[in-house]
Amino acid sequence: MATSLRKLIQHEAYHLVVLQLFGVILLAVIALLIKGKISGFSVFAGGMAYGLPNLVFVWRVFRYSGAQQMTQFMVAFFIGEMVKLFLSAILFIVIVKYLPVSLLSVLVGFIGAIISFWIVCMWHFSRQDRLKHRCRQGVSG
């Protein structure tokens, strides 16, 4: 039971990050079409500076499930968030310092990755709430 719950939670978390990365790619394509190759690449690189550490975060943190592993989950979550922020900062600096990018476009990509994750989460969890509400109505009605 715990393994299937862990797999379900991991799948949901990976799904959210993949949708976030699709949002970054969409934003990069829009920048490419409007501003050109450098801007499109810069937006993509900035988005990946946040998206890839987020993928590492999900991989490390969502290994735990169940009440007996709550402490392990909380510790992994806290450490994972610190590592994610540190990796994001390092990647951002490396991108800006060593790649031929537009700083403004990198910032747009980085902020776009953060916002796309929020949007994906709001959409996903509001959808889950609607499904639960429909199930309750079907059961009680």
N, C-alpha and C positions, 0 to 999 in steps of 0.2 A: 504494500500500500504506500509506504513512504517513498519508495523508489519511483512509482508511477506519479506520485504527487510532485516529486522533485523534477522529473522529466517534463511534466506539464508546465511547471513554473519556469523551468529553463527555456522551454520552447516559446512560451509567451514573451519572456524577456528578450530572447534573440530576435523574435518577430518584430518587436518594437524597435530594436536597434537597426535591423535591416530596413524597416520603413523609414527610419531617420536617415539612413545612408541614401535611400532613393530620393528623399527630399533634397539632400545635398547635391546629388547628381542632377536633379531637375533644376535647381538653382544655378548650378554651374553651366548647364546647357543654355539657360536663359541669358546668363552673362556672356557666354560665348557668342550667341546670336546677336546680342545688342552691342557689346563692347569689343569683341574679338578674342583671339586665342589667349593672350596673356591674362586678360581678365577672367575668362572661363577657367583657365588652369589655376589662377590664384584663388578663385572662389572654391574650386574643388579641393585644393591643398588646405585652405583654411578650414573647410568643413571636415576634412579627414583628420585635422589636428585635434578636433574634438570627438569625432565619430569613432576613430580607431581606439583611443583610450576607453571610450564608453563600451566598446566591444570587449576589451580586456576586463573591464569592471564586471560585466555580466558573466563572463567566463569564470572569474574568480569568486564572485559573491553568491551567485545562485546555485551553488553546489549543495547548500544546506536547506533542509525543509523539515517541518515538524516542530512540535513544541519542545522536544528534548534537545533540539539543535538551535534554539532561539539565541542563546548567548553566542554561539559560534557565528551565527548569521549576523548578529549586530556587530561583532568585532570585525568580521570580514567586510561588512558594509562600510564601517567607519574607515578602516585601512584602505579598502578599495576606492572610496571616494577621494581620499588623500592622494593615492597613487594616480588616480585618473586626472586630478587637477595638476599634479606635478608633471605627468607625461604630456598633458595638453600644453602646458606652458613651455616645456622643452621643445616639443614639436613645432609650436608656433614660432619660437625664436629661431630654430634651425631653418624653417621655411623662409622666414623674412630675411635672415642673414645670408643664406647660401643659395637660394633659388631665385631665378629671374621673375619676380612676382610684383604685383601692385599691392602695396600695403593696405589700401582701402578695400580692395577686392578680397584680400585674405581675411580682413576683419568681417566683411559681409558674409563670407563663407563660414567663418567661425561662429558668428552670431546666428547665422541661418541654421547651422547644425543644432545649436542650443534650442532655438525657437521651434525647429521642426520636431525635435524630440518632445517638447511640451505639447505641440499640436497633436502628434501621434498618440501620446499618452491620454490626452483629453478625449480624443476621438475614440480610442480603444476602450477606455473605462466608461465613458458615457454609453457606448454601445453595449457593454457588458451589463450596465444597470438597466437599460431598456429590455434586454433579453431576460434578465431576472424578473423584472416587473411583469413581462408577458407570461412567464412561467407561473408566477404566483397567481395571476388572474385566471390562467387556464386551470390551475389546480383547485382554486377556491370557487371558480365560477362554473 
